[in-house]
Amino acid sequence: MDDPFLQRMDSELAGWTDPVRCLRDAIENDEFELYCQPILQFAGEERYPMAEVLVRLREEERALLPPGEFLPVFEHYRMMPQLDRWVVRHTIKRLAAGSRVQRFTVNLSGQALDDEEFARFVAAQLSSQQVTADKLLFEIDESDALLRLGACKRFSDAYRAIGGALLIDGFGHRAVSFVPVKELGVKFVKVDGSICRKVLSSDTARNKLNAILRVGQTLGYAIVAECVEDQDVLLRLKAMGVAYAQGFGIYQPHPIDSLAVA
């Protein structure tokens, strides 16, 4: 077996006699835990006004599986919409119960974007828990924003209609394109770590970031720098005019209740 993807899938599925049933059971039995990583705001009343929601899978023999070990299985069996629904439902419940973190960001998979019922599901969950849409920010990966622009726009139009907002994640990882930013009316752009990590050492990275900042002033989006691990990088980002930053050098992921409980 020479294909790296097939090798990884074979390893991840070892011992799973019925993978689809295992995935469904994990969702139905709430075998996941939510973590979150706060996002720093350089200026403003709230130092950490929002946090990205992350998901872990509980396993009997090993405490918690990181997403890299189970998300590919969900993707392979096209079950990401079910997992995304679980994450959204439990994040909204956390908000409804009260939270010191005023806004959570949730990653939305390409498969969920292709699901025409997903926007209605989100609206129904928010309504049933009496949580306003401005408390939940959806992150769409740059690749999905480029390759699934129609599906992204359908979701964006529906979610913005009830007061929600979107963020494009991994921005600038490929050639910088502002077409999805305009089409989707995003409020935040999360600049890819390959740019942020090099702002001290690379003119190309600084020029890219400056261009993203300049366009942001025109289009009205705020910038989040991701994968920030160094204090000198953090200071340079602040000096350049970046509004928000996220990374292990700022705040490591923690169980959502340890950070969010009001």
MOCOR-V774536 format. One record per residue. SS is DSSP state (h for helix, s for strand, l for the rest). Layout:
ss=[SS/SS]
//
This chain:
ss=[l/l/l/h/h/h/h/h/h/h/h/h/l/l/l/l/l/l/h/h/h/h/h/h/h/h/h/h/l/l/l/s/s/s/s/s/s/s/s/s/s/l/l/l/l/l/l/l/l/s/s/s/s/s/s/s/s/s/l/l/l/l/l/s/s/l/h/h/h/h/h/h/h/h/h/h/l/l/l/h/h/h/h/h/h/h/h/h/h/h/h/h/h/h/h/h/l/l/s/l/l/l/s/s/s/s/s/s/l/h/h/h/h/l/l/l/l/h/h/h/h/h/h/h/h/h/h/h/h/l/l/l/h/h/h/s/s/s/s/s/s/h/h/h/h/h/h/l/h/h/h/h/h/h/h/h/h/h/h/h/h/l/l/l/s/s/s/s/s/s/s/l/l/l/l/l/l/l/h/h/h/h/h/h/l/l/l/s/s/s/s/l/h/h/h/h/l/l/l/l/l/l/h/h/h/h/h/h/h/h/h/h/h/h/h/h/h/h/h/l/l/s/s/s/s/l/l/l/l/l/h/h/h/h/h/h/h/h/h/h/l/l/l/s/s/l/l/l/l/l/l/l/l/s/s/h/h/h/h/h/s/l]
//
